[in-house]
Amino acid sequence: MKWLRLVLKLLPFVLGVVVLVLVVFWLSGFFTERVAPAQVNTELPRFDPTKETLEPVEVVIKPVIEEVVGTVKARERTTVSARIMSTITKIHVRAGDNVRVGDVLVELDRAALERQRNQAQAALQAAEAALKQAEDDLSRAERLRQQQPGAISEQQFNEFRTRRDQAQANYEKAKQALAEIEVNISYCTITSPRNGRIVDRLAEEGDTASPGVPLLTLYDPASLRLEVPVIENVAAHLNIGDKVKVYIDALQQEIEGTVDEKVPQADVATRTVLVKVSLPETPGLVEGMFGRLKIEAGSREHLCLNIQAIKRIGQLDFVEVVREDGTKEQRLIQIGRFGRPGHVEVLSGLNAGEKVAIPKRPETSESIGTDQPQCLASPASEQQ
């Protein structure tokens, strides 16, 4: 009975092994009929001149454009502040207003200064009267001394002259004091020092203006320029007076600028040179905008392919390359930016001189998508 129990205990294990072996044989195709090995000849598609045309893959030369980002700043930027401490009575401008040289911007309270001017005028009149009296006394003493020598001693005569000199000094002092007050009163009217546009108003009516504390900020829109840190090896291609292209993203507009200044020193941390490009006065262009400086830094060759030869399958691009014997080979390629009109840059998959088949019926632009960025070919490539 012992051996029977042992057999019953081992039976499930043995059955499992047998089933596993049978499944392995079935999956390996042991129970199916095998196909005898043989060579199958497939016919490659051939070029059909009635339906297709041939076009070679061309090599074109295109300038290498380096884009450097920068900020629009004004060369002539002015901060307007008061020269005296006084209360602001009137501000005639707001941010965005255009002003010209001499336009009144801010008026300060002048009541206290006008009272000082009245006092200074009175002091000047008194000093003038004292000077006239001292001159008259000195003149009488001189006449008496000439008519009666010895009537006035030398000491008395010198006293008359000293009083005249003191009166003269007091008169000049009073006149200077009045002139200083007149200048301070003129400071109560703050005018624009240049033509420009108000960009910031930092005070309001009723505030107290202090010397040197900014009240307004303005800049000349005709003095705008793009300041960009250009990497030193690219900056070597730029010279003062060079015409360059600047693209302003906010305006979606390309502007021709002139290299106005190149700082003769490279930043040690970034290895860049600060280049300043003056821009013409452009509607909508304001200080602080983002801009891209386009610098032509040499040229390079690339392959150019007719876009009608490209077939898109999913996210992949294919072309049919025609061999010397007339057979066609479907080949995967990678495309780049647009070249000259109707053509596209090929990054990989083709060689220069290879010929591709183009259907005689033009395909739509959807065959390669419309999301490729545009790049213009050089004049030399257009001639090819």
ABEGO torsion letter per residue (X at the ends): XAAAAAAAAAAAAAAAAAAAAAAAAAAAGAABBBBBBBBBBBBBBBBBAAABBBBBBBBBBBBBBBBBBBBBBBABBBBBBBABBBBBABBABBBGBBBBBGBBABBBBAAAAAAAAAAAAAAAAAAAAAAAAAAAAAAAAAAAAAABBGABBAAAAAAAAAAAAAAAAAAAAAAAAAAAAAAAAAAABBBBABBEBBABBABBBGBBBBBGBBABBBBBAAABBBBBBBBAAAAAABBBGBBBBBBBAAAGBBBBBBBABBBABBBAAAGBBBBBBBBBBBBGBBBGBBBBBBBBBEBBBBBBBBAAABBBBEABBBBBBBBAAGBBBBBBBBBBBBBBBGBBBBABGBBBGBBBBBBABBBBAAAAEAABBBBBBBAAAAAX
